[in-house]
């Protein structure tokens, strides 16, 4: 029989709904011995930090009425004084996480949650998981710090402020290893709040400047983005598919570039939207749509049935 359960039971369970003392198995809300130990508990054992579950052995009689068992002689000692949990994120699947993971490991982080997902995503499962675990571990009396390579990995402005409020409610610390907010922070501190708001303003400023540049270029007859993949043949097919009330995403999936650097790839929905929008603008105002630049050679496009 594996002795993993002994490693788990050397710690008290930090789950408030369980709170099993060291030496006893985890319990359910109905006062039964849990079939498996709670995640927040077995992750306190370094050897088990990365496993998905630890089953309760038969000797603990899972499913029976829970009773407290004798506590270990050293149960009163704190096995862990400070837990450092890490979070790493990249916006796209092509962006590597190696630099973030290395810096977190060098900072002494005991467990790292990572994912490749946009900041604009309404749900980021790994971020939610690390915040939840941090709160559970902190509820056991252990000091916890969430460590991130840079604040942009969490969000900016209101997003970062909302996350800080959640960490503050759980009494979890926050530390950034680099960037404008480098250092340890009290999420409730006024300095952190101001800096978080300024980081949000920075993103809005960059966005506004980018949009202004795009609009200025369009007025001069230049195409922004997708210039190497869009042409009259693609436009004609996109219009045909739009007439069939297909979404931009579905239209993009039906088009494939057969020449150039992006051969074999689909145009993005944003490229399709921009192409259709420019066509509509030219149709309603033909006198304002004369471009001075010579159009690129037409790319051949095929439709995926």
C-alpha beads as a LAMMPS data file, in Angstrom:
LAMMPS data file: protein, C-alpha beads

305 atoms
304 bonds

1 atom types
1 bond types

-500.0 500.0 xlo xhi
-500.0 500.0 ylo yhi
-500.0 500.0 zlo zhi

Masses

1 110.0

Atoms # bond

1 1 1 0.000 0.000 0.000
2 1 1 1.301 3.441 -0.906
3 1 1 2.320 5.681 1.968
4 1 1 1.212 8.839 0.135
5 1 1 -1.653 9.202 2.577
6 1 1 0.847 9.503 5.450
7 1 1 2.564 12.409 3.679
8 1 1 -0.819 14.083 3.227
9 1 1 -1.934 13.492 6.790
10 1 1 1.234 15.035 8.180
11 1 1 -0.549 18.333 7.415
12 1 1 -3.878 19.617 8.646
13 1 1 -6.377 20.134 5.811
14 1 1 -6.637 23.860 4.944
15 1 1 -10.157 23.490 3.499
16 1 1 -12.584 25.314 5.784
17 1 1 -15.304 22.756 4.964
18 1 1 -13.005 19.939 6.106
19 1 1 -10.394 21.252 8.585
20 1 1 -9.273 17.707 9.371
21 1 1 -6.360 17.832 11.854
22 1 1 -3.022 16.219 11.110
23 1 1 -3.233 12.446 11.499
24 1 1 -6.828 12.131 10.279
25 1 1 -8.279 11.671 6.770
26 1 1 -10.274 14.374 5.054
27 1 1 -13.996 14.547 5.656
28 1 1 -17.021 15.507 3.595
29 1 1 -19.606 18.128 4.429
30 1 1 -21.872 15.331 5.678
31 1 1 -19.323 14.082 8.197
32 1 1 -18.091 11.063 6.227
33 1 1 -14.526 10.040 5.458
34 1 1 -13.773 11.514 2.022
35 1 1 -12.971 9.119 -0.829
36 1 1 -9.889 11.182 -1.665
37 1 1 -7.888 13.878 0.088
38 1 1 -8.651 17.479 -0.749
39 1 1 -6.375 19.054 -3.348
40 1 1 -5.369 21.941 -1.089
41 1 1 -4.081 19.405 1.410
42 1 1 -2.007 16.980 -0.639
43 1 1 -0.389 19.862 -2.511
44 1 1 1.285 20.817 0.764
45 1 1 3.424 17.667 0.362
46 1 1 6.269 18.503 -2.079
47 1 1 6.313 14.944 -3.494
48 1 1 2.602 15.202 -4.357
49 1 1 2.349 18.826 -5.474
50 1 1 1.825 17.910 -9.140
51 1 1 -0.453 14.860 -8.871
52 1 1 -4.136 15.122 -9.705
53 1 1 -5.563 13.233 -6.736
54 1 1 -4.605 11.127 -3.727
55 1 1 -7.150 8.425 -2.802
56 1 1 -7.979 7.656 0.807
57 1 1 -6.696 4.117 1.587
58 1 1 -9.028 1.367 2.720
59 1 1 -7.460 1.414 6.188
60 1 1 -9.089 4.836 6.673
61 1 1 -12.515 3.382 5.709
62 1 1 -13.639 5.966 3.109
63 1 1 -17.388 6.513 3.221
64 1 1 -17.699 5.657 6.923
65 1 1 -18.491 8.135 9.678
66 1 1 -15.504 10.438 10.215
67 1 1 -13.790 10.389 13.591
68 1 1 -10.595 12.145 14.623
69 1 1 -7.561 9.872 14.855
70 1 1 -4.511 10.404 17.084
71 1 1 -2.433 13.345 15.979
72 1 1 1.307 12.962 15.237
73 1 1 3.691 14.027 17.980
74 1 1 4.931 16.958 15.890
75 1 1 1.518 18.040 14.657
76 1 1 1.763 21.292 16.571
77 1 1 4.736 22.440 14.494
78 1 1 4.128 24.385 11.313
79 1 1 5.448 22.210 8.423
80 1 1 5.243 25.163 6.044
81 1 1 5.763 28.767 7.153
82 1 1 5.434 30.501 3.819
83 1 1 4.020 29.178 0.539
84 1 1 4.948 30.935 -2.708
85 1 1 2.589 30.085 -5.575
86 1 1 3.406 31.209 -9.107
87 1 1 1.376 32.147 -12.172
88 1 1 2.626 32.430 -15.761
89 1 1 0.639 33.389 -18.852
90 1 1 1.219 33.955 -22.553
91 1 1 -1.360 35.579 -24.826
92 1 1 -1.019 33.112 -27.714
93 1 1 -0.032 29.492 -28.190
94 1 1 3.067 30.567 -30.114
95 1 1 4.493 32.624 -27.259
96 1 1 6.889 30.644 -25.021
97 1 1 6.565 30.528 -21.250
98 1 1 10.153 29.450 -20.577
99 1 1 11.433 32.843 -19.387
100 1 1 8.545 33.272 -16.948
101 1 1 8.827 29.708 -15.631
102 1 1 12.587 30.063 -15.120
103 1 1 12.255 33.347 -13.230
104 1 1 9.524 31.928 -10.999
105 1 1 11.619 28.853 -10.214
106 1 1 14.613 31.042 -9.343
107 1 1 12.360 33.063 -7.021
108 1 1 11.662 29.964 -4.942
109 1 1 8.094 29.324 -6.100
110 1 1 6.929 25.884 -4.953
111 1 1 4.098 25.432 -7.457
112 1 1 3.439 27.178 -10.775
113 1 1 0.160 27.486 -12.636
114 1 1 0.531 28.402 -16.314
115 1 1 -1.695 28.887 -19.354
116 1 1 -1.725 30.398 -22.832
117 1 1 -4.760 32.624 -23.056
118 1 1 -5.569 36.259 -23.812
119 1 1 -5.942 38.798 -21.007
120 1 1 -9.308 39.689 -22.548
121 1 1 -10.667 36.197 -21.872
122 1 1 -13.503 36.361 -19.354
123 1 1 -12.299 33.162 -17.703
124 1 1 -8.703 32.106 -17.119
125 1 1 -8.899 28.655 -15.476
126 1 1 -5.318 28.459 -14.210
127 1 1 -5.422 31.945 -12.701
128 1 1 -8.692 31.107 -10.972
129 1 1 -7.149 27.853 -9.720
130 1 1 -4.052 29.474 -8.206
131 1 1 -6.092 32.216 -6.533
132 1 1 -8.466 29.608 -5.107
133 1 1 -5.610 27.451 -3.818
134 1 1 -3.874 30.488 -2.320
135 1 1 -7.020 31.319 -0.368
136 1 1 -7.436 27.736 0.843
137 1 1 -3.827 27.464 2.013
138 1 1 -3.994 30.874 3.713
139 1 1 -7.110 29.805 5.602
140 1 1 -5.001 27.131 7.318
141 1 1 -2.833 29.843 8.871
142 1 1 0.067 29.551 6.415
143 1 1 1.378 32.783 4.888
144 1 1 0.893 32.806 1.096
145 1 1 2.291 34.999 -1.688
146 1 1 1.202 34.919 -5.316
147 1 1 4.317 35.479 -7.448
148 1 1 4.098 36.641 -11.073
149 1 1 6.860 37.542 -13.529
150 1 1 5.224 40.874 -14.464
151 1 1 1.912 42.554 -13.645
152 1 1 0.850 42.423 -17.316
153 1 1 0.562 38.647 -16.960
154 1 1 -2.364 39.239 -14.572
155 1 1 -4.015 42.215 -16.273
156 1 1 -4.075 45.985 -16.101
157 1 1 -6.211 48.758 -14.699
158 1 1 -9.591 47.596 -13.424
159 1 1 -8.736 43.923 -14.064
160 1 1 -5.666 44.115 -11.838
161 1 1 -7.499 46.145 -9.199
162 1 1 -10.342 43.576 -9.029
163 1 1 -7.884 40.712 -8.637
164 1 1 -6.072 42.662 -5.916
165 1 1 -9.360 43.023 -4.021
166 1 1 -9.880 39.262 -4.208
167 1 1 -6.363 38.602 -2.879
168 1 1 -6.864 41.202 -0.149
169 1 1 -10.046 39.446 0.997
170 1 1 -8.080 36.202 1.379
171 1 1 -5.080 37.965 2.986
172 1 1 -2.775 36.733 0.203
173 1 1 0.344 38.727 -0.698
174 1 1 1.365 39.681 -4.232
175 1 1 4.844 39.917 -5.752
176 1 1 6.064 40.888 -9.236
177 1 1 9.572 39.919 -10.310
178 1 1 10.024 42.624 -12.952
179 1 1 8.300 45.569 -14.638
180 1 1 6.858 48.844 -13.341
181 1 1 5.317 47.151 -10.289
182 1 1 8.382 45.059 -9.404
183 1 1 8.481 44.021 -5.754
184 1 1 6.142 42.803 -3.023
185 1 1 2.820 44.580 -2.649
186 1 1 -0.005 44.883 -0.212
187 1 1 -2.967 44.533 -2.619
188 1 1 -4.925 46.961 -0.456
189 1 1 -2.207 49.630 -0.505
190 1 1 -2.870 53.010 -2.118
191 1 1 0.443 52.901 -4.029
192 1 1 -0.466 49.606 -5.660
193 1 1 -3.945 50.879 -6.547
194 1 1 -2.545 53.993 -8.236
195 1 1 0.098 52.054 -10.177
196 1 1 -2.475 49.499 -11.323
197 1 1 -4.733 52.286 -12.597
198 1 1 -1.808 53.897 -14.434
199 1 1 -0.978 50.602 -16.154
200 1 1 -4.557 50.485 -17.451
201 1 1 -4.260 54.040 -18.744
202 1 1 -1.057 53.074 -20.565
203 1 1 -2.853 50.311 -22.473
204 1 1 -5.703 52.620 -23.429
205 1 1 -3.198 55.221 -24.630
206 1 1 -1.404 52.676 -26.827
207 1 1 -4.724 51.450 -28.196
208 1 1 -5.902 54.973 -29.045
209 1 1 -2.620 55.828 -30.775
210 1 1 -2.786 52.617 -32.788
211 1 1 -6.336 53.322 -33.936
212 1 1 -5.364 56.876 -34.890
213 1 1 -2.488 55.524 -36.982
214 1 1 -4.749 53.036 -38.737
215 1 1 -7.308 55.725 -39.555
216 1 1 -4.627 58.074 -40.868
217 1 1 -3.202 55.338 -43.109
218 1 1 -6.660 54.463 -44.481
219 1 1 -7.237 58.094 -45.428
220 1 1 -4.036 57.973 -47.471
221 1 1 -5.249 54.871 -49.283
222 1 1 -2.984 52.409 -47.490
223 1 1 -4.101 49.032 -46.224
224 1 1 -3.433 48.132 -42.593
225 1 1 -2.898 44.484 -41.831
226 1 1 -3.738 41.544 -44.051
227 1 1 -2.231 43.271 -47.109
228 1 1 -0.438 40.096 -48.101
229 1 1 -3.499 37.869 -48.013
230 1 1 -6.434 39.945 -49.228
231 1 1 -7.245 40.596 -52.888
232 1 1 -10.201 40.894 -55.261
233 1 1 -10.705 37.123 -55.492
234 1 1 -10.875 36.751 -51.714
235 1 1 -13.174 39.761 -51.439
236 1 1 -15.556 38.319 -54.026
237 1 1 -15.753 34.997 -52.200
238 1 1 -16.112 36.678 -48.792
239 1 1 -19.029 38.753 -50.113
240 1 1 -20.645 35.598 -51.471
241 1 1 -20.322 33.832 -48.120
242 1 1 -21.576 36.883 -46.234
243 1 1 -24.692 36.884 -48.425
244 1 1 -25.312 33.386 -47.068
245 1 1 -25.354 34.954 -43.571
246 1 1 -22.181 33.194 -42.451
247 1 1 -20.247 34.639 -39.500
248 1 1 -16.839 36.264 -39.922
249 1 1 -15.207 33.325 -38.175
250 1 1 -16.890 30.822 -40.506
251 1 1 -16.005 32.883 -43.575
252 1 1 -12.354 32.984 -42.499
253 1 1 -12.326 29.206 -42.053
254 1 1 -13.545 28.723 -45.635
255 1 1 -10.718 30.744 -47.168
256 1 1 -7.153 29.497 -47.523
257 1 1 -4.130 31.389 -48.840
258 1 1 -2.305 29.381 -51.504
259 1 1 0.655 31.702 -52.223
260 1 1 3.044 33.913 -50.284
261 1 1 4.413 33.678 -46.765
262 1 1 1.028 32.711 -45.331
263 1 1 0.423 29.901 -47.800
264 1 1 -1.896 27.272 -46.370
265 1 1 -3.232 29.511 -43.591
266 1 1 -6.681 30.988 -43.092
267 1 1 -7.085 34.760 -42.970
268 1 1 -8.093 35.922 -39.508
269 1 1 -11.701 36.991 -38.799
270 1 1 -10.323 40.497 -38.155
271 1 1 -8.785 40.566 -41.642
272 1 1 -12.061 39.436 -43.204
273 1 1 -13.983 42.077 -41.258
274 1 1 -11.564 44.805 -42.336
275 1 1 -11.742 43.717 -45.972
276 1 1 -15.547 43.724 -45.998
277 1 1 -15.748 47.027 -44.150
278 1 1 -13.400 48.733 -46.600
279 1 1 -15.442 47.343 -49.490
280 1 1 -18.644 48.739 -47.978
281 1 1 -17.019 52.144 -47.460
282 1 1 -15.781 52.232 -51.050
283 1 1 -19.192 51.229 -52.352
284 1 1 -20.925 54.089 -50.548
285 1 1 -18.211 56.660 -51.273
286 1 1 -16.339 55.681 -54.477
287 1 1 -14.729 59.087 -54.904
288 1 1 -12.882 58.748 -51.603
289 1 1 -11.525 55.271 -52.256
290 1 1 -8.865 55.954 -54.881
291 1 1 -5.580 54.445 -53.757
292 1 1 -2.266 55.724 -55.044
293 1 1 -0.297 52.553 -54.411
294 1 1 -0.320 49.792 -56.983
295 1 1 -2.156 46.732 -55.713
296 1 1 -0.107 43.637 -54.980
297 1 1 -0.292 40.655 -57.327
298 1 1 -3.510 38.766 -56.557
299 1 1 -3.088 35.775 -54.293
300 1 1 -4.853 32.627 -55.293
301 1 1 -7.516 31.513 -52.862
302 1 1 -9.309 28.221 -52.641
303 1 1 -12.443 27.314 -50.723
304 1 1 -12.570 24.414 -48.342
305 1 1 -15.821 22.556 -48.958

Bonds

1 1 1 2
2 1 2 3
3 1 3 4
4 1 4 5
5 1 5 6
6 1 6 7
7 1 7 8
8 1 8 9
9 1 9 10
10 1 10 11
11 1 11 12
12 1 12 13
13 1 13 14
14 1 14 15
15 1 15 16
16 1 16 17
17 1 17 18
18 1 18 19
19 1 19 20
20 1 20 21
21 1 21 22
22 1 22 23
23 1 23 24
24 1 24 25
25 1 25 26
26 1 26 27
27 1 27 28
28 1 28 29
29 1 29 30
30 1 30 31
31 1 31 32
32 1 32 33
33 1 33 34
34 1 34 35
35 1 35 36
36 1 36 37
37 1 37 38
38 1 38 39
39 1 39 40
40 1 40 41
41 1 41 42
42 1 42 43
43 1 43 44
44 1 44 45
45 1 45 46
46 1 46 47
47 1 47 48
48 1 48 49
49 1 49 50
50 1 50 51
51 1 51 52
52 1 52 53
53 1 53 54
54 1 54 55
55 1 55 56
56 1 56 57
57 1 57 58
58 1 58 59
59 1 59 60
60 1 60 61
61 1 61 62
62 1 62 63
63 1 63 64
64 1 64 65
65 1 65 66
66 1 66 67
67 1 67 68
68 1 68 69
69 1 69 70
70 1 70 71
71 1 71 72
72 1 72 73
73 1 73 74
74 1 74 75
75 1 75 76
76 1 76 77
77 1 77 78
78 1 78 79
79 1 79 80
80 1 80 81
81 1 81 82
82 1 82 83
83 1 83 84
84 1 84 85
85 1 85 86
86 1 86 87
87 1 87 88
88 1 88 89
89 1 89 90
90 1 90 91
91 1 91 92
92 1 92 93
93 1 93 94
94 1 94 95
95 1 95 96
96 1 96 97
97 1 97 98
98 1 98 99
99 1 99 100
100 1 100 101
101 1 101 102
102 1 102 103
103 1 103 104
104 1 104 105
105 1 105 106
106 1 106 107
107 1 107 108
108 1 108 109
109 1 109 110
110 1 110 111
111 1 111 112
112 1 112 113
113 1 113 114
114 1 114 115
115 1 115 116
116 1 116 117
117 1 117 118
118 1 118 119
119 1 119 120
120 1 120 121
121 1 121 122
122 1 122 123
123 1 123 124
124 1 124 125
125 1 125 126
126 1 126 127
127 1 127 128
128 1 128 129
129 1 129 130
130 1 130 131
131 1 131 132
132 1 132 133
133 1 133 134
134 1 134 135
135 1 135 136
136 1 136 137
137 1 137 138
138 1 138 139
139 1 139 140
140 1 140 141
141 1 141 142
142 1 142 143
143 1 143 144
144 1 144 145
145 1 145 146
146 1 146 147
147 1 147 148
148 1 148 149
149 1 149 150
150 1 150 151
151 1 151 152
152 1 152 153
153 1 153 154
154 1 154 155
155 1 155 156
156 1 156 157
157 1 157 158
158 1 158 159
159 1 159 160
160 1 160 161
161 1 161 162
162 1 162 163
163 1 163 164
164 1 164 165
165 1 165 166
166 1 166 167
167 1 167 168
168 1 168 169
169 1 169 170
170 1 170 171
171 1 171 172
172 1 172 173
173 1 173 174
174 1 174 175
175 1 175 176
176 1 176 177
177 1 177 178
178 1 178 179
179 1 179 180
180 1 180 181
181 1 181 182
182 1 182 183
183 1 183 184
184 1 184 185
185 1 185 186
186 1 186 187
187 1 187 188
188 1 188 189
189 1 189 190
190 1 190 191
191 1 191 192
192 1 192 193
193 1 193 194
194 1 194 195
195 1 195 196
196 1 196 197
197 1 197 198
198 1 198 199
199 1 199 200
200 1 200 201
201 1 201 202
202 1 202 203
203 1 203 204
204 1 204 205
205 1 205 206
206 1 206 207
207 1 207 208
208 1 208 209
209 1 209 210
210 1 210 211
211 1 211 212
212 1 212 213
213 1 213 214
214 1 214 215
215 1 215 216
216 1 216 217
217 1 217 218
218 1 218 219
219 1 219 220
220 1 220 221
221 1 221 222
222 1 222 223
223 1 223 224
224 1 224 225
225 1 225 226
226 1 226 227
227 1 227 228
228 1 228 229
229 1 229 230
230 1 230 231
231 1 231 232
232 1 232 233
233 1 233 234
234 1 234 235
235 1 235 236
236 1 236 237
237 1 237 238
238 1 238 239
239 1 239 240
240 1 240 241
241 1 241 242
242 1 242 243
243 1 243 244
244 1 244 245
245 1 245 246
246 1 246 247
247 1 247 248
248 1 248 249
249 1 249 250
250 1 250 251
251 1 251 252
252 1 252 253
253 1 253 254
254 1 254 255
255 1 255 256
256 1 256 257
257 1 257 258
258 1 258 259
259 1 259 260
260 1 260 261
261 1 261 262
262 1 262 263
263 1 263 264
264 1 264 265
265 1 265 266
266 1 266 267
267 1 267 268
268 1 268 269
269 1 269 270
270 1 270 271
271 1 271 272
272 1 272 273
273 1 273 274
274 1 274 275
275 1 275 276
276 1 276 277
277 1 277 278
278 1 278 279
279 1 279 280
280 1 280 281
281 1 281 282
282 1 282 283
283 1 283 284
284 1 284 285
285 1 285 286
286 1 286 287
287 1 287 288
288 1 288 289
289 1 289 290
290 1 290 291
291 1 291 292
292 1 292 293
293 1 293 294
294 1 294 295
295 1 295 296
296 1 296 297
297 1 297 298
298 1 298 299
299 1 299 300
300 1 300 301
301 1 301 302
302 1 302 303
303 1 303 304
304 1 304 305
